[in-house]
Amino acid sequence: MLRELSCLRLQPNLITYNANITACGRSSEWQQSLALLQEAQHRSLQPDCTSYNATFTACERGSAVQVASEVLSHMHASAIPADLYTYNANISACGKDARWELATSILFALPKQTQPDAVTYGAALSACEKASQWLAAVALLRTMSLTRLHPNVIVYSTSISACAKSSQWQSALHILQELKALVLKADVVAYSAAISACKKGAAWQSALDLLVHMKRYGPQPNIVSYTANMNACERGSQWRLALQLLQELRGRSLQPTLVTYGAVMTSCARGSLWQYAMAVLDEMRDAAVSPDSLVFSACAGACRRGSQGQLALLLDQMLLECMCHVCRESLLATTDLLVAACKHAAKSLHTAGSCT
């Protein structure tokens, strides 16, 4: 648009620049947005709050935290009034780069005439969650609760996730109980985050209790809930229970993911359950889920611990091929050598891939 105006020998005004900066912001082109902002200044056009907010949007979407911070400082130096969107966009940008200290400092330095809303706190909480700063996240949750604002399910879920990342499973469960006591209804995201906290704290029994509660009273668990439970069982040395959960989620018509199979395979490795490991590998093939290096390594470990040296060597070969990114034909050829072994292992169980 600016080039077209130039060809017509027309001078663009601030509205034209704002429209172009906004368009760049929607495409995450923060460099172009910043260049246009500076160009407007060079043309003696005084950028307004709209100009800066569009630039902040571009920086936020492009994760250009430092640039957004510098532009905000320049905005203040130019005595251009900022609004709540200005600060929210800057805090959101901090969240994408886990700059929790900067995010919280912006929040608590808001002018008196600018009152934070749920978006402000949510963005700051997200920054704390990404940085695994659970104490800061809980403090923000408590601060928000003392204001006229009421934390929503997303805010609670983010706080629980922050606790999970720091293995603070007891705090995560406390926040979940607090959420359940409110009029708000805990969703599957909040429950799954709490289960993940139990996983990292090796509190497999608490994780399983949450899963049982979800099945009885809702919300119904999804594949994330089950996978987190399997990880908790693996860390708590409840390997066969992880296999039972795999069978259970099949009955619920949930499709296991690569992460799900990885959790089960790790349990097989730690429990020396090589036959189950091979059966799971066979199931992955049937489900068209390509094993990664982690799955091959865990399966080889299960075979090695189960005194199945030849299978372990074959799996080590597949692991090497997977890590070296060999051609698909070569990898499939090696996989075919395992099929017979997988089928044989599966037949030794009550049903193919059965975990009972």
C-alpha positions as CSV (number, residue, x, y, z in Angstrom):
1,M,0.0,0.0,0.0
2,L,2.8,2.4,0.9
3,R,4.6,1.7,-2.4
4,E,1.4,2.4,-4.3
5,L,1.0,5.7,-2.6
6,S,4.6,6.6,-3.4
7,C,4.0,5.8,-7.1
8,L,1.0,8.1,-7.0
9,R,3.1,10.8,-5.3
10,L,0.7,10.7,-2.3
11,Q,2.0,11.1,1.2
12,P,0.9,8.3,3.6
13,N,-0.6,9.5,6.9
14,L,-0.6,7.9,10.4
15,I,-3.7,5.9,9.6
16,T,-2.0,4.3,6.6
17,Y,1.0,3.4,8.7
18,N,-1.1,2.0,11.5
19,A,-3.0,-0.2,9.0
20,N,0.3,-1.5,7.6
21,I,1.9,-2.1,11.0
22,T,-1.3,-4.0,12.0
23,A,-1.1,-6.2,8.9
24,C,2.5,-7.0,9.7
25,G,1.6,-7.8,13.3
26,R,-1.0,-10.3,12.2
27,S,1.8,-12.1,10.2
28,S,4.3,-12.0,13.1
29,E,6.6,-9.8,11.0
30,W,7.9,-7.8,14.0
31,Q,10.9,-6.5,12.1
32,Q,8.7,-5.0,9.4
33,S,6.4,-3.5,12.0
34,L,9.2,-1.9,13.8
35,A,10.7,-0.5,10.6
36,L,7.3,1.0,9.7
37,L,7.0,2.5,13.2
38,Q,10.4,4.1,12.8
39,E,9.7,5.3,9.3
40,A,6.5,7.0,10.5
41,Q,8.6,8.9,13.1
42,H,11.2,9.9,10.5
43,R,8.3,11.4,8.4
44,S,7.4,13.5,11.4
45,L,4.3,11.5,12.0
46,Q,3.8,11.0,15.7
47,P,2.9,7.4,16.3
48,D,0.0,6.9,18.8
49,C,-1.1,4.1,21.1
50,T,-2.6,2.2,18.2
51,S,0.8,2.3,16.3
52,Y,2.7,1.0,19.3
53,N,0.1,-1.6,20.2
54,A,0.2,-3.0,16.7
55,T,4.0,-3.3,17.0
56,F,3.7,-5.0,20.4
57,T,1.3,-7.5,18.8
58,A,3.9,-8.3,16.2
59,C,6.6,-8.7,18.8
60,E,4.4,-10.9,20.9
61,R,3.6,-13.2,18.1
62,G,7.2,-13.2,17.0
63,S,8.5,-13.8,20.5
64,A,10.6,-10.7,20.3
65,V,10.6,-9.9,24.0
66,Q,13.6,-7.7,24.2
67,V,12.4,-5.6,21.3
68,A,9.0,-5.2,22.8
69,S,10.6,-4.1,26.1
70,E,12.7,-1.5,24.3
71,V,9.7,-0.2,22.3
72,L,7.7,0.1,25.5
73,S,10.5,2.2,27.1
74,H,10.6,4.4,24.0
75,M,6.8,4.8,24.2
76,H,7.0,6.0,27.8
77,A,9.9,8.3,27.0
78,S,7.8,9.9,24.2
79,A,5.0,10.5,26.8
80,I,2.5,8.5,24.7
81,P,-0.3,7.1,27.0
82,A,-0.4,3.4,27.1
83,D,-3.5,1.3,27.7
84,L,-4.2,-2.1,29.1
85,Y,-3.7,-3.8,25.8
86,T,-0.2,-2.3,25.7
87,Y,0.8,-4.0,28.9
88,N,-1.0,-7.2,28.2
89,A,0.8,-7.6,24.8
90,N,4.1,-7.0,26.5
91,I,3.4,-9.5,29.3
92,S,2.2,-12.1,26.7
93,A,5.5,-11.6,24.8
94,C,7.4,-12.3,28.0
95,G,5.3,-15.5,28.5
96,K,6.4,-16.9,25.2
97,D,10.0,-16.6,26.2
98,A,9.6,-17.6,29.8
99,R,10.7,-14.2,31.0
100,W,8.7,-14.4,34.2
101,E,10.5,-11.8,36.1
102,L,10.0,-9.2,33.4
103,A,6.3,-10.2,33.1
104,T,5.6,-9.9,36.8
105,S,7.5,-6.6,37.0
106,I,5.3,-5.1,34.2
107,L,2.2,-6.4,36.0
108,F,3.1,-4.9,39.4
109,A,4.3,-1.6,37.8
110,L,1.0,-0.8,36.1
111,P,-0.1,2.8,36.5
112,K,-2.9,3.3,39.0
113,Q,-5.3,4.3,36.3
114,T,-4.7,1.0,34.5
115,Q,-6.3,-1.9,36.3
116,P,-5.2,-5.5,35.3
117,D,-7.8,-7.9,34.1
118,A,-7.9,-11.7,33.8
119,V,-5.9,-11.6,30.6
120,T,-3.1,-9.7,32.4
121,Y,-2.8,-12.2,35.2
122,G,-3.2,-15.1,32.8
123,A,-0.3,-13.9,30.7
124,A,1.9,-13.4,33.7
125,L,1.0,-16.8,35.0
126,S,1.8,-18.3,31.7
127,A,5.3,-16.8,31.9
128,C,5.8,-18.3,35.4
129,E,4.5,-21.7,34.2
130,K,6.9,-21.8,31.2
131,A,9.8,-20.9,33.5
132,S,8.8,-23.5,36.1
133,Q,8.4,-20.8,38.7
134,W,5.6,-22.4,40.8
135,L,6.0,-20.2,43.8
136,A,5.6,-17.1,41.7
137,A,2.6,-18.7,39.9
138,V,0.9,-19.5,43.2
139,A,1.6,-16.0,44.5
140,L,0.0,-14.5,41.4
141,L,-3.0,-16.8,41.9
142,R,-3.4,-15.6,45.5
143,T,-3.0,-12.0,44.5
144,M,-5.6,-12.3,41.8
145,S,-8.0,-13.9,44.3
146,L,-7.7,-10.8,46.6
147,T,-8.8,-8.5,43.8
148,R,-12.2,-7.9,42.3
149,L,-11.2,-10.4,39.7
150,H,-12.1,-14.1,40.0
151,P,-9.6,-16.6,38.6
152,N,-11.1,-18.8,35.9
153,V,-10.4,-22.5,35.1
154,I,-7.6,-21.5,32.7
155,V,-5.8,-19.5,35.4
156,Y,-6.1,-22.4,37.9
157,S,-4.9,-24.9,35.3
158,T,-1.9,-22.8,34.5
159,S,-1.0,-22.6,38.2
160,I,-1.4,-26.4,38.5
161,S,0.8,-26.9,35.5
162,A,3.5,-24.6,37.0
163,C,3.5,-26.8,40.1
164,A,3.7,-29.9,38.0
165,K,6.8,-28.6,36.2
166,S,8.5,-28.2,39.6
167,S,7.3,-31.6,40.9
168,Q,5.2,-29.9,43.5
169,W,2.4,-32.4,43.3
170,Q,0.9,-31.7,46.8
171,S,0.5,-28.0,45.9
172,A,-1.0,-29.0,42.5
173,L,-3.6,-31.2,44.3
174,H,-4.4,-28.4,46.8
175,I,-5.1,-26.0,44.0
176,L,-7.2,-28.5,42.2
177,Q,-9.2,-29.1,45.3
178,E,-9.6,-25.4,45.7
179,L,-10.9,-25.2,42.1
180,K,-13.4,-28.0,42.7
181,A,-14.7,-26.2,45.7
182,L,-15.7,-23.2,43.7
183,V,-18.6,-22.8,41.4
184,L,-16.2,-23.4,38.5
185,K,-15.9,-26.9,37.2
186,A,-12.5,-28.4,36.8
187,D,-11.9,-29.5,33.2
188,V,-9.8,-32.3,31.8
189,V,-6.9,-29.9,31.3
190,A,-6.8,-29.1,35.1
191,Y,-7.0,-32.7,36.0
192,S,-4.4,-33.8,33.5
193,A,-2.1,-31.1,34.8
194,A,-2.5,-32.4,38.4
195,I,-1.9,-35.9,37.2
196,S,1.3,-34.7,35.5
197,A,2.4,-33.2,38.9
198,C,1.8,-36.5,40.6
199,K,3.8,-38.2,37.8
200,K,6.8,-36.0,38.4
201,G,6.5,-36.5,42.1
202,A,6.3,-40.3,41.7
203,A,2.9,-40.1,43.5
204,W,1.4,-42.9,41.4
205,Q,-1.4,-43.6,43.8
206,S,-2.6,-40.0,43.9
207,A,-2.5,-39.9,40.1
208,L,-4.6,-43.1,39.9
209,D,-7.1,-41.7,42.4
210,L,-7.6,-38.7,40.1
211,L,-8.1,-40.9,37.1
212,V,-10.7,-43.0,39.0
213,H,-12.5,-39.8,40.1
214,M,-12.6,-38.5,36.5
215,K,-14.1,-41.8,35.3
216,R,-16.8,-41.7,37.9
217,Y,-17.7,-38.1,38.1
218,G,-16.2,-36.4,35.1
219,P,-14.7,-34.9,33.1
220,Q,-13.9,-38.0,31.2
221,P,-10.1,-38.6,30.9
222,N,-8.4,-38.2,27.5
223,I,-5.2,-39.7,26.2
224,V,-3.2,-37.0,28.0
225,S,-4.7,-38.1,31.3
226,Y,-3.9,-41.8,30.7
227,T,-0.4,-41.1,29.4
228,A,0.4,-39.0,32.5
229,N,-0.9,-41.8,34.7
230,M,1.3,-44.4,32.8
231,N,4.3,-42.2,33.4
232,A,3.4,-42.0,37.1
233,C,3.1,-45.8,37.3
234,E,6.5,-46.2,35.6
235,R,8.2,-43.8,38.0
236,G,6.5,-45.6,40.9
237,S,7.6,-49.0,39.7
238,Q,4.0,-50.0,39.0
239,W,4.9,-51.4,35.6
240,R,2.1,-53.9,35.1
241,L,-0.4,-51.2,36.1
242,A,0.9,-49.1,33.2
243,L,0.2,-52.0,30.9
244,Q,-3.3,-52.3,32.3
245,L,-4.0,-48.7,31.7
246,L,-3.0,-49.2,28.0
247,Q,-5.5,-51.9,27.7
248,E,-8.2,-49.8,29.5
249,L,-7.8,-46.8,27.2
250,R,-8.2,-49.1,24.2
251,G,-11.6,-50.0,25.6
252,R,-12.5,-46.3,25.7
253,S,-11.6,-46.0,22.0
254,L,-8.7,-43.6,22.8
255,Q,-5.8,-43.7,20.3
256,P,-2.4,-44.1,22.0
257,T,0.2,-41.6,20.8
258,L,3.9,-42.1,20.4
259,V,4.3,-40.5,23.9
260,T,1.8,-43.1,25.3
261,Y,3.7,-46.0,23.8
262,G,6.9,-44.5,25.0
263,A,5.6,-44.5,28.6
264,V,4.5,-48.1,28.4
265,M,7.7,-49.2,26.8
266,T,9.8,-47.6,29.5
267,S,7.7,-49.5,32.1
268,C,8.4,-52.7,30.2
269,A,12.1,-51.9,30.2
270,R,12.3,-51.2,33.9
271,G,10.2,-54.3,34.7
272,S,12.2,-56.6,32.3
273,L,8.9,-57.4,30.6
274,W,10.4,-58.1,27.2
275,Q,7.4,-60.1,25.8
276,Y,5.1,-57.2,26.5
277,A,7.6,-54.8,25.0
278,M,7.7,-56.7,21.8
279,A,3.9,-57.0,21.7
280,V,3.6,-53.2,22.2
281,L,6.1,-52.7,19.3
282,D,4.0,-55.0,17.2
283,E,0.9,-53.0,18.1
284,M,2.6,-49.7,17.1
285,R,3.3,-51.2,13.7
286,D,-0.3,-52.2,13.3
287,A,-1.4,-48.7,14.4
288,A,1.0,-47.0,12.0
289,V,2.7,-45.2,14.8
290,S,6.4,-45.0,14.0
291,P,8.7,-45.8,16.9
292,D,11.3,-43.2,17.8
293,S,14.8,-43.7,19.2
294,L,13.4,-43.7,22.8
295,V,11.0,-46.5,22.1
296,F,13.7,-48.6,20.4
297,S,16.1,-48.0,23.2
298,A,13.5,-48.9,25.9
299,C,12.4,-52.0,24.0
300,A,16.1,-53.1,23.6
301,G,16.5,-52.6,27.3
302,A,13.6,-54.8,28.1
303,C,15.0,-57.6,25.9
304,R,18.4,-57.2,27.4
305,R,17.1,-57.4,30.9
306,G,15.0,-60.4,29.9
307,S,18.1,-62.2,28.6
308,Q,17.0,-61.8,25.0
309,G,20.4,-60.7,23.6
310,Q,19.8,-61.3,19.9
311,L,16.6,-59.3,19.9
312,A,18.3,-56.5,21.8
313,L,21.1,-56.4,19.2
314,L,18.5,-56.2,16.4
315,L,16.7,-53.4,18.2
316,D,20.0,-51.6,18.7
317,Q,20.5,-51.8,15.0
318,M,17.1,-50.2,14.4
319,L,18.0,-47.5,17.0
320,L,21.2,-46.7,15.1
321,E,19.3,-46.5,11.8
322,C,16.6,-44.3,13.3
323,M,19.2,-41.9,14.8
324,C,21.2,-41.8,11.5
325,H,18.0,-41.0,9.5
326,V,18.6,-43.9,7.1
327,C,16.2,-44.3,4.1
328,R,12.8,-45.5,4.9
329,E,13.2,-48.7,2.9
330,S,16.2,-49.8,4.9
331,L,14.4,-49.1,8.2
332,L,11.4,-51.0,7.1
333,A,13.6,-54.0,6.0
334,T,15.1,-54.1,9.5
335,T,11.6,-53.8,11.0
336,D,10.4,-56.8,9.1
337,L,13.0,-58.9,10.8
338,L,11.3,-58.1,14.1
339,V,7.8,-58.8,13.0
340,A,8.1,-62.6,13.6
341,A,9.7,-62.0,17.0
342,C,6.9,-59.6,17.9
343,K,4.2,-62.0,16.8
344,H,5.9,-64.9,18.7
345,A,6.0,-62.8,21.9
346,A,2.4,-61.7,21.5
347,K,1.2,-65.3,21.1
348,S,2.9,-66.2,24.4
349,L,0.5,-63.8,26.1
350,H,-3.2,-64.5,26.5
351,T,-4.1,-62.1,23.6
352,A,-2.1,-60.1,21.2
353,G,-0.9,-57.0,23.0
354,S,-3.0,-58.0,26.1
355,C,-1.8,-56.4,29.3
356,T,-3.8,-58.4,31.8
